[in-house]
């Protein structure tokens, strides 16, 4: 009898995991199988983490695209580079009408890149076709346009 009273008192006094119900926060964790409350989860994080996440979201929004691959078919500088880049783009459009051609100017270089490929493997398949017409073509990492849905 004394032992029964001891264990009953022990259960009241001890709080083994320090879990208290707080239904106002909405942080109650429910047991998946029984649906009963099993504890409270309190997330404490540094406010700088929220700032960092917001910066990342804004940076992604400003990129106007996603990371992917393109095939560079022309790279040049000089007085004729713009004309040559336009000719290379026109040839790409004629030879590969399903792929978009892009002219990129990064001082003092003109570059012509073809395609918007999500994976290197997809770019490699097209590279084998394009390199027949443009022997110096190679695959580059680039920010590509969002795929059409």
N, CA and C atoms as an extended XYZ file, in Angstrom:
447
Properties=species:S:1:pos:R:3:atomname:S:1:resname:S:1:resid:I:1 pbc="F F F"
N         0.816       -1.179        0.000 N   UNK     1
C         0.000        0.000        0.000 CA  UNK     1
C         0.869        1.257        0.000 C   UNK     1
N         1.885        1.234        0.807 N   UNK     2
C         2.815        2.354        0.862 CA  UNK     2
C         3.507        2.533       -0.490 C   UNK     2
N         3.807        1.421       -1.112 N   UNK     3
C         4.454        1.445       -2.425 CA  UNK     3
C         3.508        2.052       -3.465 C   UNK     3
N         2.241        1.775       -3.421 N   UNK     4
C         1.258        2.324       -4.351 CA  UNK     4
C         1.153        3.833       -4.186 C   UNK     4
N         1.115        4.302       -2.968 N   UNK     5
C         1.049        5.740       -2.707 CA  UNK     5
C         2.320        6.428       -3.190 C   UNK     5
N         3.454        5.776       -3.000 N   UNK     6
C         4.740        6.329       -3.442 CA  UNK     6
C         4.747        6.531       -4.958 C   UNK     6
N         4.321        5.499       -5.719 N   UNK     7
C         4.325        5.615       -7.177 CA  UNK     7
C         3.284        6.621       -7.667 C   UNK     7
N         2.164        6.734       -7.010 N   UNK     8
C         1.151        7.718       -7.382 CA  UNK     8
C         1.693        9.128       -7.153 C   UNK     8
N         2.334        9.362       -6.037 N   UNK     9
C         2.923       10.657       -5.728 CA  UNK     9
C         4.071       10.975       -6.691 C   UNK     9
N         4.859        9.965       -7.029 N   UNK    10
C         5.995       10.133       -7.940 CA  UNK    10
C         5.514       10.591       -9.316 C   UNK    10
N         4.410       10.041       -9.794 N   UNK    11
C         3.861       10.428      -11.092 CA  UNK    11
C         3.381       11.854      -11.120 C   UNK    11
N         2.891       12.361      -10.002 N   UNK    12
C         2.401       13.734       -9.931 CA  UNK    12
C         3.564       14.719       -9.878 C   UNK    12
N         4.607       14.387       -9.138 N   UNK    13
C         5.717       15.296       -8.908 CA  UNK    13
C         6.644       15.399      -10.116 C   UNK    13
N         6.918       14.273      -10.749 N   UNK    14
C         7.908       14.281      -11.828 CA  UNK    14
C         7.279       14.716      -13.143 C   UNK    14
N         8.045       15.415      -13.893 N   UNK    15
C         7.671       15.824      -15.243 CA  UNK    15
C         8.844       15.397      -16.116 C   UNK    15
N         8.819       14.162      -16.580 N   UNK    16
C         9.984       13.517      -17.176 CA  UNK    16
C        10.549       14.274      -18.362 C   UNK    16
N         9.695       14.777      -19.237 N   UNK    17
C        10.211       15.419      -20.426 CA  UNK    17
C         9.964       16.922      -20.442 C   UNK    17
N         9.357       17.425      -19.455 N   UNK    18
C         9.115       18.860      -19.405 CA  UNK    18
C         8.114       19.320      -20.432 C   UNK    18
N         7.196       18.451      -20.846 N   UNK    19
C         6.218       18.809      -21.859 CA  UNK    19
C         4.975       19.374      -21.200 C   UNK    19
N         4.570       20.530      -21.630 N   UNK    20
C         3.362       21.152      -21.107 CA  UNK    20
C         2.465       21.458      -22.295 C   UNK    20
N         1.185       21.303      -22.080 N   UNK    21
C         0.263       21.582      -23.172 CA  UNK    21
C         0.084       23.085      -23.320 C   UNK    21
N         0.166       23.541      -24.543 N   UNK    22
C        -0.025       24.944      -24.849 CA  UNK    22
C        -0.793       24.993      -26.157 C   UNK    22
N        -2.081       24.970      -26.080 N   UNK    23
C        -2.906       24.884      -27.278 CA  UNK    23
C        -3.031       26.239      -27.986 C   UNK    23
N        -2.603       27.314      -27.381 N   UNK    24
C        -2.715       28.625      -28.010 CA  UNK    24
C        -1.655       28.827      -29.093 C   UNK    24
N        -0.488       28.221      -28.944 N   UNK    25
C         0.579       28.397      -29.922 CA  UNK    25
C         0.355       27.590      -31.186 C   UNK    25
N        -0.370       26.508      -31.114 N   UNK    26
C        -0.538       25.649      -32.270 CA  UNK    26
C         0.674       24.780      -32.508 C   UNK    26
N         1.526       24.631      -31.499 N   UNK    27
C         2.739       23.847      -31.655 CA  UNK    27
C         2.594       22.435      -31.100 C   UNK    27
N         1.388       21.980      -30.901 N   UNK    28
C         1.165       20.657      -30.339 CA  UNK    28
C         1.508       19.610      -31.395 C   UNK    28
N         2.271       18.619      -31.006 N   UNK    29
C         2.623       17.521      -31.904 CA  UNK    29
C         1.679       16.370      -31.618 C   UNK    29
N         1.055       15.839      -32.652 N   UNK    30
C         0.125       14.732      -32.470 CA  UNK    30
C         0.795       13.432      -32.884 C   UNK    30
N         0.481       12.377      -32.156 N   UNK    31
C         0.964       11.047      -32.502 CA  UNK    31
C         0.262       10.627      -33.784 C   UNK    31
N         1.020       10.166      -34.755 N   UNK    32
C         0.493        9.829      -36.069 CA  UNK    32
C        -0.536        8.705      -35.990 C   UNK    32
N        -0.294        7.718      -35.163 N   UNK    33
C        -1.159        6.542      -35.120 CA  UNK    33
C        -2.393        6.732      -34.242 C   UNK    33
N        -2.222        7.336      -33.092 N   UNK    34
C        -3.356        7.429      -32.169 CA  UNK    34
C        -4.073        8.774      -32.248 C   UNK    34
N        -3.434        9.795      -32.777 N   UNK    35
C        -4.041       11.109      -32.853 CA  UNK    35
C        -3.977       11.880      -31.549 C   UNK    35
N        -3.307       11.331      -30.549 N   UNK    36
C        -3.196       12.013      -29.262 CA  UNK    36
C        -2.050       13.009      -29.289 C   UNK    36
N        -2.158       14.015      -28.443 N   UNK    37
C        -1.071       14.983      -28.298 CA  UNK    37
C         0.109       14.300      -27.634 C   UNK    37
N         1.296       14.504      -28.186 N   UNK    38
C         2.492       13.886      -27.607 CA  UNK    38
C         3.474       14.908      -27.082 C   UNK    38
N         3.318       16.162      -27.396 N   UNK    39
C         4.253       17.153      -26.887 CA  UNK    39
C         4.145       18.469      -27.620 C   UNK    39
N         4.994       19.382      -27.266 N   UNK    40
C         5.009       20.720      -27.838 CA  UNK    40
C         6.349       20.926      -28.514 C   UNK    40
N         6.320       21.475      -29.723 N   UNK    41
C         7.542       21.812      -30.447 CA  UNK    41
C         7.662       23.319      -30.463 C   UNK    41
N         8.748       23.814      -29.943 N   UNK    42
C         9.002       25.250      -29.946 CA  UNK    42
C        10.233       25.490      -30.797 C   UNK    42
N        10.086       26.302      -31.835 N   UNK    43
C        11.195       26.593      -32.734 CA  UNK    43
C        11.744       27.964      -32.363 C   UNK    43
N        13.008       27.967      -31.989 N   UNK    44
C        13.679       29.212      -31.642 CA  UNK    44
C        14.797       29.389      -32.664 C   UNK    44
N        14.702       30.429      -33.466 N   UNK    45
C        15.745       30.675      -34.451 CA  UNK    45
C        16.173       32.127      -34.404 C   UNK    45
N        17.332       32.353      -34.931 N   UNK    46
C        17.906       33.686      -34.998 CA  UNK    46
C        17.142       34.496      -36.048 C   UNK    46
N        16.758       35.725      -35.769 N   UNK    47
C        16.040       36.532      -36.761 CA  UNK    47
C        16.862       36.773      -38.029 C   UNK    47
N        18.173       36.675      -37.915 N   UNK    48
C        19.015       36.844      -39.106 CA  UNK    48
C        18.769       35.728      -40.112 C   UNK    48
N        18.320       34.566      -39.637 N   UNK    49
C        18.010       33.461      -40.530 CA  UNK    49
C        16.826       33.817      -41.427 C   UNK    49
N        15.806       34.460      -40.879 N   UNK    50
C        14.670       34.909      -41.685 CA  UNK    50
C        15.117       35.938      -42.726 C   UNK    50
N        16.014       36.824      -42.339 N   UNK    51
C        16.548       37.813      -43.272 CA  UNK    51
C        17.293       37.133      -44.411 C   UNK    51
N        18.082       36.134      -44.087 N   UNK    52
C        18.841       35.401      -45.096 CA  UNK    52
C        17.918       34.666      -46.065 C   UNK    52
N        16.865       34.064      -45.550 N   UNK    53
C        15.908       33.355      -46.404 CA  UNK    53
C        15.201       34.343      -47.333 C   UNK    53
N        14.818       35.503      -46.816 N   UNK    54
C        14.168       36.512      -47.656 CA  UNK    54
C        15.098       37.027      -48.738 C   UNK    54
N        16.372       37.214      -48.421 N   UNK    55
C        17.352       37.635      -49.435 CA  UNK    55
C        17.470       36.601      -50.544 C   UNK    55
N        17.478       35.329      -50.157 N   UNK    56
C        17.579       34.245      -51.133 CA  UNK    56
C        16.368       34.248      -52.060 C   UNK    56
N        15.183       34.462      -51.509 N   UNK    57
C        13.968       34.503      -52.317 CA  UNK    57
C        14.013       35.667      -53.300 C   UNK    57
N        14.447       36.836      -52.839 N   UNK    58
C        14.549       37.998      -53.725 CA  UNK    58
C        15.595       37.792      -54.813 C   UNK    58
N        16.721       37.179      -54.465 N   UNK    59
C        17.771       36.912      -55.448 CA  UNK    59
C        17.258       35.995      -56.542 C   UNK    59
N        16.532       34.951      -56.154 N   UNK    60
C        15.980       34.014      -57.137 CA  UNK    60
C        14.966       34.697      -58.044 C   UNK    60
N        14.178       35.615      -57.486 N   UNK    61
C        13.176       36.309      -58.278 CA  UNK    61
C        13.830       37.238      -59.297 C   UNK    61
N        14.987       37.822      -58.945 N   UNK    62
C        15.684       38.744      -59.843 CA  UNK    62
C        16.435       38.030      -60.960 C   UNK    62
N        16.678       36.738      -60.821 N   UNK    63
C        17.435       36.007      -61.842 CA  UNK    63
C        16.672       35.868      -63.150 C   UNK    63
N        15.360       35.895      -63.118 N   UNK    64
C        14.508       35.762      -64.306 CA  UNK    64
C        14.778       34.463      -65.056 C   UNK    64
N        15.015       33.418      -64.343 N   UNK    65
C        15.246       32.128      -64.966 CA  UNK    65
C        15.752       31.136      -63.940 C   UNK    65
N        16.199       30.002      -64.437 N   UNK    66
C        16.732       28.956      -63.575 CA  UNK    66
C        18.075       28.498      -64.118 C   UNK    66
N        18.832       27.824      -63.281 N   UNK    67
C        20.124       27.319      -63.726 CA  UNK    67
C        19.924       26.163      -64.685 C   UNK    67
N        20.710       26.185      -65.729 N   UNK    68
C        20.613       25.142      -66.733 CA  UNK    68
C        21.831       25.189      -67.641 C   UNK    68
N        21.644       24.760      -68.876 N   UNK    69
C        22.750       24.669      -69.818 CA  UNK    69
C        22.316       25.188      -71.184 C   UNK    69
N        23.289       25.728      -71.886 N   UNK    70
C        23.126       26.130      -73.282 CA  UNK    70
C        24.363       25.687      -74.042 C   UNK    70
N        24.269       25.731      -75.353 N   UNK    71
C        25.407       25.371      -76.199 CA  UNK    71
C        25.897       26.644      -76.870 C   UNK    71
N        27.144       26.976      -76.597 N   UNK    72
C        27.723       28.193      -77.172 CA  UNK    72
C        28.308       27.845      -78.526 C   UNK    72
N        27.823       28.552      -79.570 N   UNK    73
C        28.263       28.269      -80.936 CA  UNK    73
C        29.166       29.357      -81.495 C   UNK    73
N        29.147       30.532      -80.875 N   UNK    74
C        30.002       31.616      -81.355 CA  UNK    74
C        30.521       32.413      -80.177 C   UNK    74
N        31.790       32.837      -80.295 N   UNK    75
C        32.432       33.684      -79.301 CA  UNK    75
C        33.415       34.557      -80.050 C   UNK    75
N        33.249       35.877      -79.969 N   UNK    76
C        34.167       36.734      -80.690 CA  UNK    76
C        34.124       38.171      -80.214 C   UNK    76
N        35.163       38.903      -80.582 N   UNK    77
C        35.233       40.326      -80.287 CA  UNK    77
C        35.852       41.026      -81.492 C   UNK    77
N        35.774       42.320      -81.489 N   UNK    78
C        36.325       43.074      -82.597 CA  UNK    78
C        35.233       43.811      -83.346 C   UNK    78
N        35.634       44.437      -84.449 N   UNK    79
C        34.697       45.274      -85.191 CA  UNK    79
C        33.619       44.463      -85.906 C   UNK    79
N        33.932       43.264      -86.320 N   UNK    80
C        32.974       42.442      -87.060 CA  UNK    80
C        32.203       41.467      -86.159 C   UNK    80
N        32.478       41.489      -84.882 N   UNK    81
C        31.908       40.481      -83.982 CA  UNK    81
C        30.382       40.543      -83.930 C   UNK    81
N        29.828       41.745      -83.914 N   UNK    82
C        28.372       41.860      -83.852 CA  UNK    82
C        27.723       41.274      -85.102 C   UNK    82
N        28.286       41.592      -86.242 N   UNK    83
C        27.757       41.064      -87.509 CA  UNK    83
C        27.881       39.542      -87.539 C   UNK    83
N        29.030       39.024      -87.132 N   UNK    84
C        29.246       37.577      -87.124 CA  UNK    84
C        28.305       36.879      -86.135 C   UNK    84
N        28.055       37.512      -84.995 N   UNK    85
C        27.139       36.934      -84.011 CA  UNK    85
C        25.717       36.868      -84.568 C   UNK    85
N        25.288       37.920      -85.253 N   UNK    86
C        23.961       37.911      -85.873 CA  UNK    86
C        23.849       36.848      -86.958 C   UNK    86
N        24.924       36.653      -87.738 N   UNK    87
C        24.932       35.603      -88.761 CA  UNK    87
C        24.876       34.215      -88.126 C   UNK    87
N        25.614       34.029      -87.038 N   UNK    88
C        25.604       32.737      -86.346 CA  UNK    88
C        24.215       32.455      -85.776 C   UNK    88
N        23.578       33.477      -85.224 N   UNK    89
C        22.225       33.305      -84.685 CA  UNK    89
C        21.252       32.953      -85.805 C   UNK    89
N        21.348       33.641      -86.930 N   UNK    90
C        20.458       33.357      -88.064 CA  UNK    90
C        20.658       31.921      -88.560 C   UNK    90
N        21.901       31.478      -88.631 N   UNK    91
C        22.171       30.096      -89.046 CA  UNK    91
C        21.578       29.100      -88.062 C   UNK    91
N        21.677       29.387      -86.785 N   UNK    92
C        21.104       28.498      -85.764 CA  UNK    92
C        19.598       28.397      -85.914 C   UNK    92
N        18.966       29.537      -86.177 N   UNK    93
C        17.507       29.538      -86.326 CA  UNK    93
C        17.087       28.730      -87.549 C   UNK    93
N        17.862       28.852      -88.629 N   UNK    94
C        17.554       28.088      -89.846 CA  UNK    94
C        17.806       26.590      -89.664 C   UNK    94
N        18.924       26.253      -89.048 N   UNK    95
C        19.306       24.836      -88.924 CA  UNK    95
C        18.573       24.109      -87.797 C   UNK    95
N        18.258       24.823      -86.720 N   UNK    96
C        17.631       24.210      -85.544 CA  UNK    96
C        16.420       25.042      -85.116 C   UNK    96
N        15.329       24.993      -85.882 N   UNK    97
C        14.181       25.857      -85.600 CA  UNK    97
C        13.473       25.559      -84.273 C   UNK    97
N        13.665       24.383      -83.708 N   UNK    98
C        13.001       24.058      -82.438 CA  UNK    98
C        13.736       24.630      -81.231 C   UNK    98
N        14.972       25.081      -81.420 N   UNK    99
C        15.766       25.632      -80.314 CA  UNK    99
C        15.891       27.143      -80.463 C   UNK    99
N        15.826       27.840      -79.340 N   UNK   100
C        15.986       29.293      -79.357 CA  UNK   100
C        17.468       29.642      -79.348 C   UNK   100
N        17.821       30.679      -80.104 N   UNK   101
C        19.191       31.176      -80.130 CA  UNK   101
C        19.232       32.522      -79.409 C   UNK   101
N        20.280       32.725      -78.627 N   UNK   102
C        20.409       33.932      -77.808 CA  UNK   102
C        21.751       34.592      -78.090 C   UNK   102
N        21.736       35.915      -78.293 N   UNK   103
C        22.978       36.678      -78.402 CA  UNK   103
C        23.224       37.329      -77.049 C   UNK   103
N        24.425       37.155      -76.563 N   UNK   104
C        24.812       37.702      -75.264 CA  UNK   104
C        26.023       38.601      -75.480 C   UNK   104
N        25.964       39.828      -74.976 N   UNK   105
C        27.098       40.742      -75.087 CA  UNK   105
C        27.659       40.990      -73.702 C   UNK   105
N        28.879       40.565      -73.506 N   UNK   106
C        29.619       40.841      -72.280 CA  UNK   106
C        30.912       41.508      -72.719 C   UNK   106
N        30.997       42.778      -72.474 N   UNK   107
C        32.092       43.611      -72.983 CA  UNK   107
C        33.428       42.908      -72.899 C   UNK   107
N        34.186       42.833      -73.927 N   UNK   108
C        33.967       43.218      -75.328 CA  UNK   108
C        33.539       42.043      -76.198 C   UNK   108
N        32.986       41.014      -75.622 N   UNK   109
C        32.711       39.776      -76.359 CA  UNK   109
C        31.236       39.613      -76.712 C   UNK   109
N        31.002       39.094      -77.906 N   UNK   110
C        29.680       38.653      -78.324 CA  UNK   110
C        29.667       37.133      -78.260 C   UNK   110
N        28.554       36.604      -77.748 N   UNK   111
C        28.407       35.158      -77.643 CA  UNK   111
C        27.045       34.780      -78.197 C   UNK   111
N        26.992       33.664      -78.889 N   UNK   112
C        25.721       33.124      -79.365 CA  UNK   112
C        25.545       31.766      -78.717 C   UNK   112
N        24.425       31.623      -78.015 N   UNK   113
C        24.132       30.378      -77.313 CA  UNK   113
C        22.781       29.846      -77.770 C   UNK   113
N        22.698       28.530      -77.832 N   UNK   114
C        21.502       27.869      -78.350 CA  UNK   114
C        20.872       27.008      -77.262 C   UNK   114
N        19.537       27.063      -77.180 N   UNK   115
C        18.790       26.149      -76.323 CA  UNK   115
C        18.572       26.633      -74.907 C   UNK   115
N        17.676       25.948      -74.236 N   UNK   116
C        17.390       26.124      -72.816 CA  UNK   116
C        17.247       24.719      -72.235 C   UNK   116
N        18.356       24.134      -71.824 N   UNK   117
C        18.365       22.747      -71.381 CA  UNK   117
C        18.451       22.673      -69.866 C   UNK   117
N        17.585       21.860      -69.270 N   UNK   118
C        17.575       21.712      -67.817 CA  UNK   118
C        18.733       20.856      -67.322 C   UNK   118
N        19.130       19.853      -68.102 N   UNK   119
C        20.188       18.939      -67.676 CA  UNK   119
C        21.326       18.925      -68.672 C   UNK   119
N        22.498       18.568      -68.189 N   UNK   120
C        23.666       18.459      -69.067 CA  UNK   120
C        23.461       17.354      -70.098 C   UNK   120
N        22.769       16.293      -69.697 N   UNK   121
C        22.525       15.182      -70.617 CA  UNK   121
C        21.671       15.637      -71.802 C   UNK   121
N        20.640       16.414      -71.540 N   UNK   122
C        19.802       16.948      -72.611 CA  UNK   122
C        20.624       17.861      -73.530 C   UNK   122
N        21.479       18.674      -72.945 N   UNK   123
C        22.343       19.551      -73.738 CA  UNK   123
C        23.329       18.733      -74.564 C   UNK   123
N        23.828       17.648      -73.998 N   UNK   124
C        24.798       16.817      -74.714 CA  UNK   124
C        24.172       16.185      -75.953 C   UNK   124
N        22.931       15.766      -75.856 N   UNK   125
C        22.240       15.177      -77.012 CA  UNK   125
C        22.170       16.187      -78.151 C   UNK   125
N        21.812       17.431      -77.826 N   UNK   126
C        21.759       18.468      -78.853 CA  UNK   126
C        23.157       18.889      -79.309 C   UNK   126
N        24.115       18.838      -78.413 N   UNK   127
C        25.490       19.205      -78.775 CA  UNK   127
C        26.004       18.324      -79.913 C   UNK   127
N        25.680       17.038      -79.864 N   UNK   128
C        26.119       16.121      -80.926 CA  UNK   128
C        25.554       16.538      -82.277 C   UNK   128
N        24.351       17.111      -82.305 N   UNK   129
C        23.748       17.569      -83.562 CA  UNK   129
C        24.349       18.900      -84.005 C   UNK   129
N        24.529       19.792      -83.035 N   UNK   130
C        24.985       21.153      -83.358 CA  UNK   130
C        26.451       21.188      -83.762 C   UNK   130
N        27.262       20.324      -83.181 N   UNK   131
C        28.694       20.369      -83.446 CA  UNK   131
C        29.019       19.998      -84.902 C   UNK   131
N        28.102       19.350      -85.587 N   UNK   132
C        28.308       19.051      -87.018 CA  UNK   132
C        28.348       20.335      -87.847 C   UNK   132
N        27.520       21.317      -87.451 N   UNK   133
C        27.459       22.587      -88.169 CA  UNK   133
C        28.396       23.645      -87.579 C   UNK   133
N        28.602       23.563      -86.267 N   UNK   134
C        29.471       24.521      -85.568 CA  UNK   134
C        30.525       23.715      -84.804 C   UNK   134
N        31.655       23.421      -85.433 N   UNK   135
C        32.655       22.522      -84.830 CA  UNK   135
C        33.229       23.018      -83.500 C   UNK   135
N        33.191       24.301      -83.243 N   UNK   136
C        33.751       24.840      -81.999 CA  UNK   136
C        32.701       24.962      -80.891 C   UNK   136
N        31.515       24.419      -81.084 N   UNK   137
C        30.438       24.527      -80.104 CA  UNK   137
C        30.767       23.725      -78.851 C   UNK   137
N        30.347       24.258      -77.702 N   UNK   138
C        30.542       23.549      -76.441 CA  UNK   138
C        29.430       23.919      -75.461 C   UNK   138
N        29.245       23.080      -74.460 N   UNK   139
C        28.175       23.247      -73.477 CA  UNK   139
C        28.645       24.186      -72.367 C   UNK   139
N        27.763       25.127      -71.985 N   UNK   140
C        28.086       26.070      -70.908 CA  UNK   140
C        26.941       26.116      -69.895 C   UNK   140
N        27.287       26.396      -68.644 N   UNK   141
C        26.273       26.667      -67.618 CA  UNK   141
C        25.712       28.056      -67.890 C   UNK   141
N        24.389       28.198      -67.714 N   UNK   142
C        23.777       29.492      -67.973 CA  UNK   142
C        22.457       29.579      -67.212 C   UNK   142
N        21.937       30.777      -67.120 N   UNK   143
C        20.593       30.975      -66.586 CA  UNK   143
C        19.650       30.863      -67.787 C   UNK   143
N        18.792       29.850      -67.746 N   UNK   144
C        17.917       29.597      -68.885 CA  UNK   144
C        16.516       30.118      -68.598 C   UNK   144
N        15.737       30.256      -69.653 N   UNK   145
C        14.343       30.688      -69.512 CA  UNK   145
C        13.544       29.575      -68.858 C   UNK   145
N        12.486       29.959      -68.165 N   UNK   146
C        11.608       28.972      -67.563 CA  UNK   146
C        10.978       28.131      -68.675 C   UNK   146
N        10.865       26.819      -68.458 N   UNK   147
C        10.250       25.976      -69.493 CA  UNK   147
C         8.775       26.328      -69.696 C   UNK   147
N         8.309       26.197      -70.921 N   UNK   148
C         6.916       26.476      -71.218 CA  UNK   148
C         6.065       25.321      -70.722 C   UNK   148
N         4.924       25.650      -70.154 N   UNK   149
C         4.026       24.613      -69.636 CA  UNK   149
C         2.955       24.282      -70.627 C   UNK   149
